[in-house]
């Protein structure tokens, strides 16, 4: 009898089941070599020549990400920013791109700066509206539509399948920053996306000890080959030990994300009724923007990220953040520890973030402790 294909959680936990054939070790060795021997006839029959393009420590994390995303191939990068930049830097000259009004602020600033320098033309659109996206694309000129869903830090939702239809009709590639969802909750390629990006620093690694990024493609086409060349050419490579740590983190991806989702849902529902909270932004709440779309394209939960708007404005939000004890006041997200930050202070001028907003990354602690800590800080 043929065996069933293992569940993605099993693939992640066992890192595809690879072992070191020489020793039988269930964790593969870290390959630190930077260069590899040629054969006597000057060829490289073992498939590697220099680690900037051929690092053996990438094989397993890239294969696992590809399996979890249901893609054709993956690449790991030195950071999420490096992964995203490789996509934009691989566009043909004169390309037009469309990106979200609400998205990761560092990438938004980078896109705007590159467009101002003439590397490509860029427009920013409200990606919660397919009509707005349709109006922003320029058939024959738009080569890339970049979406982020749920989007940081308002956690608004974009319809991936609808965006894919619009992008492809215009002759563009659809790339999805799926960092907040992770492959546990959403598989954008199955919904029509061409490329999936992760800031692997976040949920894929999940332990706040690695900066990394990844891209996964639906097909190994000419554009993907340009990205492969860009990673090596720009030197945006991940270290061997960092690749090992990324893989180690992915082994616990499913239980971490599943627990964070359950806790975030409970926290969102609890704080939605708190008298000191103006609004809770979380796609798992029935009244949230995009809830119906999220319920369709996010399977098993609505993510571990939410934001709250504190009554009393910016001063009240910052004061609340200063009073938490279990939550850690720090940037980033997706780790095992719960983090909280006043986001407008990070993003600065021209940010779409309300000044009364606190961004919460829910970890794997006891949810009762997390709720009690927030309630104490709010009620002080």
BARODREN-227802 format. One line per field, with one value per residue (C-alpha): residue number from 1; x, y, z; chain; residue in one letter. Coordinates in pm, whole numbers, plus 50000, padded with zeros to 5 digits. Layout:
REM residues N
k c(NUM ...) $
px c(X ...) $
py c(Y ...) $
pz c(Z ...) $
c c(A ...) $
r c(A ...) $
REM end
This chain:
REM residues 380
k c(1 2 3 4 5 6 7 8 9 10 11 12 13 14 15 16 17 18 19 20 21 22 23 24 25 26 27 28 29 30 31 32 33 34 35 36 37 38 39 40 41 42 43 44 45 46 47 48 49 50 51 52 53 54 55 56 57 58 59 60 61 62 63 64 65 66 67 68 69 70 71 72 73 74 75 76 77 78 79 80 81 82 83 84 85 86 87 88 89 90 91 92 93 94 95 96 97 98 99 100 101 102 103 104 105 106 107 108 109 110 111 112 113 114 115 116 117 118 119 120 121 122 123 124 125 126 127 128 129 130 131 132 133 134 135 136 137 138 139 140 141 142 143 144 145 146 147 148 149 150 151 152 153 154 155 156 157 158 159 160 161 162 163 164 165 166 167 168 169 170 171 172 173 174 175 176 177 178 179 180 181 182 183 184 185 186 187 188 189 190 191 192 193 194 195 196 197 198 199 200 201 202 203 204 205 206 207 208 209 210 211 212 213 214 215 216 217 218 219 220 221 222 223 224 225 226 227 228 229 230 231 232 233 234 235 236 237 238 239 240 241 242 243 244 245 246 247 248 249 250 251 252 253 254 255 256 257 258 259 260 261 262 263 264 265 266 267 268 269 270 271 272 273 274 275 276 277 278 279 280 281 282 283 284 285 286 287 288 289 290 291 292 293 294 295 296 297 298 299 300 301 302 303 304 305 306 307 308 309 310 311 312 313 314 315 316 317 318 319 320 321 322 323 324 325 326 327 328 329 330 331 332 333 334 335 336 337 338 339 340 341 342 343 344 345 346 347 348 349 350 351 352 353 354 355 356 357 358 359 360 361 362 363 364 365 366 367 368 369 370 371 372 373 374 375 376 377 378 379 380) $
px c(50000 50137 50205 50013 50208 50294 50117 50322 50354 50530 50757 50852 50908 51136 51295 51181 51334 51683 51968 52344 52411 52769 52693 52320 52273 51915 52046 52263 52608 52673 52880 53123 53334 53346 53499 53489 53728 53714 53732 54053 53890 53811 53438 53224 53035 52941 52745 52922 53202 53169 52950 52801 52581 52620 52614 52523 52375 52098 51975 51758 51593 51523 51377 51159 51027 50951 50757 50562 50470 50396 50640 50895 51205 51315 51608 51722 51869 52058 51735 51376 51477 51743 51485 51238 51506 51614 51266 51256 51617 51543 51275 51341 51440 51146 50914 50615 50529 50231 50275 50047 49982 50006 50303 50633 50766 51132 51040 50787 51058 51305 51059 50982 51352 51438 51148 51262 51608 51456 51515 51147 50815 50599 50246 50103 49743 49486 49522 49211 49017 49052 48899 49179 49438 49275 49290 49658 49796 49903 49854 50175 50378 50318 50560 50519 50229 50354 50104 50136 49859 49790 49963 50188 50080 49706 49663 49437 49365 49420 49235 49528 49329 49166 49500 49654 49382 49434 49814 49818 49564 49802 50104 50254 50399 50221 50454 50312 50480 50326 50543 50254 50056 50341 50282 50096 49800 49826 49982 49972 50099 49790 49581 49753 50060 50388 50633 50607 50842 50908 51106 51231 51357 50997 50778 50995 51284 51068 51336 51459 51813 51847 51799 51703 51468 51325 51159 50960 50849 50560 50777 51143 51096 51323 51232 51319 51657 51718 51648 51885 52155 52074 52125 52474 52558 52451 52600 52278 52365 52285 52561 52592 52518 52226 52086 52116 51938 51661 51602 51608 51340 51118 51100 50865 50685 50346 50300 50436 50203 49903 49945 50008 49688 49476 49618 49589 49224 49151 49345 49169 48825 48905 49052 48773 48549 48804 48693 49041 49074 48941 48980 49134 49280 49278 49140 48996 48730 48401 48379 48738 48828 48867 48744 48551 48846 49082 48853 48880 49254 49388 49337 49356 49373 49418 49776 49962 49970 49722 49722 49524 49439 49445 49195 49369 49592 49965 50059 49823 49954 50318 50237 50056 50358 50583 50380 50380 50600 50552 50530 50869 50897 51091 51056 51020 50763 50699 50921 50834 50827 50546 50653 50481 50577 50445 50462 50436 50756 50934 50793 50820 50685 50441 50345 49983 49997 49769 49971 49757 49843 50036 50148 50139 50326 50177 50423 50372 50334 50020 49749 49596 49925 49947 49591 49637 49957 49785 49480 49697 49890 49570 49391 49680) $
py c(50000 50344 50573 50895 51219 51340 51645 51966 51971 51635 51755 52059 51870 51617 51871 51645 51347 51403 51238 51242 50916 50889 50913 50852 51189 51315 51673 51748 51901 52271 52317 52606 52551 52847 52669 52324 52107 52074 51732 51638 51737 52084 52018 52035 51707 51739 52049 52311 52554 52851 52892 53227 53038 52675 52657 52302 52435 52595 52269 52151 52480 52571 52227 52246 52594 52476 52179 52387 52647 52395 52568 52474 52618 52843 53067 53183 53529 53733 53908 53964 54298 54125 53876 54149 54365 54074 54064 54437 54444 54164 54359 54468 54829 55067 54846 54977 54823 54848 54807 54851 55176 54977 54744 54685 55039 54973 54809 55083 55348 55148 55111 55484 55573 55336 55473 55829 55735 55602 55229 55163 55347 55275 55345 55262 55138 55038 54663 54596 54700 54502 54797 55021 54766 54733 55111 55122 54863 54968 54684 54618 54840 54692 54404 54342 54362 54330 54258 54188 54004 54038 54376 54515 54680 54725 54356 54436 54163 54144 53889 53692 53512 53836 54019 53737 53765 54141 54115 53842 54022 54319 54099 54133 53893 53872 53852 53804 53895 53619 53676 53731 53431 53182 52867 52723 52949 53053 52908 53199 52995 52776 53093 53211 53400 53364 53433 53413 53612 53566 53766 53435 53624 53609 53299 53064 53094 53193 53236 53595 53479 53480 53746 53574 53592 53356 53352 53065 53050 52874 52793 52809 53063 53331 53583 53332 53275 53650 53638 53343 53543 53853 53672 53566 53885 54119 53891 53881 53542 53377 53238 52863 52864 53099 52854 52580 52795 52877 52508 52434 52699 52563 52228 52386 52616 52448 52421 52775 52933 52729 52831 53195 53199 53060 53307 53604 53525 53513 53834 54015 53909 54008 54348 54433 54474 54665 55020 55164 55017 55222 54948 54605 54533 54158 53968 53700 53935 53908 54284 54326 54444 54148 53892 53693 53686 53591 53308 53172 53209 53159 52802 52713 53060 53429 53476 53576 53949 54214 54583 54784 55152 55294 55555 55876 55900 55870 55955 55691 55429 55495 55494 55160 55013 55131 54942 54589 54331 53997 54151 54275 54624 54545 54552 54251 53974 53602 53483 53258 53561 53816 54161 54499 54831 55177 55149 55516 55587 55333 55437 55812 56076 55986 55661 55542 55415 55594 55744 55561 55216 54942 54643 54307 53994 53705 53437 53098 53203 53131 53353 53427 53580 53788 53919 53999 54190 54400 54466 54581 54815 54956 54998 55165) $
pz c(50000 49907 50198 50229 50189 50540 50679 50649 51029 51009 50729 50936 51262 51093 50852 50566 50745 50607 50797 50765 50580 50702 51076 51100 51273 51255 51235 50934 50980 50917 50603 50646 50334 50098 49799 49643 49441 49066 48903 48715 48385 48527 48578 48892 48885 49252 49161 49372 49311 49549 49857 49762 49517 49625 50005 50108 50434 50229 50078 50363 50471 50109 50038 50349 50268 49913 50048 50300 50037 49762 49527 49265 49435 49720 49806 50148 50193 50451 50555 50454 50307 50097 49970 49878 49718 49498 49344 49269 49151 48903 48719 48360 48306 48290 48494 48686 49023 49254 49631 49935 50115 50439 50455 50633 50668 50581 50253 50174 50224 50016 49727 49733 49738 49452 49248 49315 49187 48864 48910 48844 48864 49168 49282 49623 49642 49900 49867 50074 49761 49440 49258 49386 49278 48936 48894 48996 48752 48405 48154 47964 48198 48543 48589 48961 49205 49564 49839 50210 50390 50677 50643 50912 51146 51077 50986 50693 50440 50066 49853 49707 49438 49327 49324 49119 48857 48826 48816 48554 48335 48331 48248 48596 48852 49188 49488 49837 50164 50375 50682 50923 50800 50754 50547 50846 50771 50405 50090 49843 49548 49566 49540 49222 49348 49158 49441 49819 50042 50413 50658 50796 51100 51220 51232 51025 51268 51563 51829 51779 51711 51331 51064 50738 50442 50183 49843 49692 49330 49165 48864 48765 48489 48343 48613 48885 48725 48737 49111 49156 48980 49186 49518 49421 49235 49514 49780 49983 50130 50459 50681 50720 51093 51041 50786 51047 51308 51059 50996 51369 51420 51144 51319 51576 51330 51350 51727 51774 51519 51626 51991 51900 51691 51973 52222 51985 51917 52291 52358 52073 52192 52551 52472 52227 52532 52744 52834 52776 52425 52135 51874 51825 51482 51422 51119 51346 51483 51288 51237 51121 50772 50543 50797 50537 50296 50578 50684 50329 50267 50621 50732 51102 51254 51189 51300 51612 51534 51646 51726 51977 51977 52327 52440 52536 52232 52190 52547 52686 52443 52532 52904 52867 52689 52971 53233 53089 53260 53083 52737 52622 52472 52158 51782 51550 51575 51546 51831 52123 52353 52333 52215 52230 52077 52003 51627 51525 51717 51497 51161 51201 50964 50684 50853 50814 51173 51423 51711 51968 51826 52004 51797 51975 51871 52067 52174 52335 52699 52897 52744 53083 53196 52879 52918 53286 53211 52944 53159 53447 53219 53069 53403 53588) $
c c(A A A A A A A A A A A A A A A A A A A A A A A A A A A A A A A A A A A A A A A A A A A A A A A A A A A A A A A A A A A A A A A A A A A A A A A A A A A A A A A A A A A A A A A A A A A A A A A A A A A A A A A A A A A A A A A A A A A A A A A A A A A A A A A A A A A A A A A A A A A A A A A A A A A A A A A A A A A A A A A A A A A A A A A A A A A A A A A A A A A A A A A A A A A A A A A A A A A A A A A A A A A A A A A A A A A A A A A A A A A A A A A A A A A A A A A A A A A A A A A A A A A A A A A A A A A A A A A A A A A A A A A A A A A A A A A A A A A A A A A A A A A A A A A A A A A A A A A A A A A A A A A A A A A A A A A A A A A A A A A A A A A A A A A A A A A A A A A A A A A A A A A A A A A A A A A A A A A A A A A A A A A A A A A A A A A A A A A A A A A A) $
r c(X X X X X X X X X X X X X X X X X X X X X X X X X X X X X X X X X X X X X X X X X X X X X X X X X X X X X X X X X X X X X X X X X X X X X X X X X X X X X X X X X X X X X X X X X X X X X X X X X X X X X X X X X X X X X X X X X X X X X X X X X X X X X X X X X X X X X X X X X X X X X X X X X X X X X X X X X X X X X X X X X X X X X X X X X X X X X X X X X X X X X X X X X X X X X X X X X X X X X X X X X X X X X X X X X X X X X X X X X X X X X X X X X X X X X X X X X X X X X X X X X X X X X X X X X X X X X X X X X X X X X X X X X X X X X X X X X X X X X X X X X X X X X X X X X X X X X X X X X X X X X X X X X X X X X X X X X X X X X X X X X X X X X X X X X X X X X X X X X X X X X X X X X X X X X X X X X X X X X X X X X X X X X X X X X X X X X X X X X X X X) $
REM end
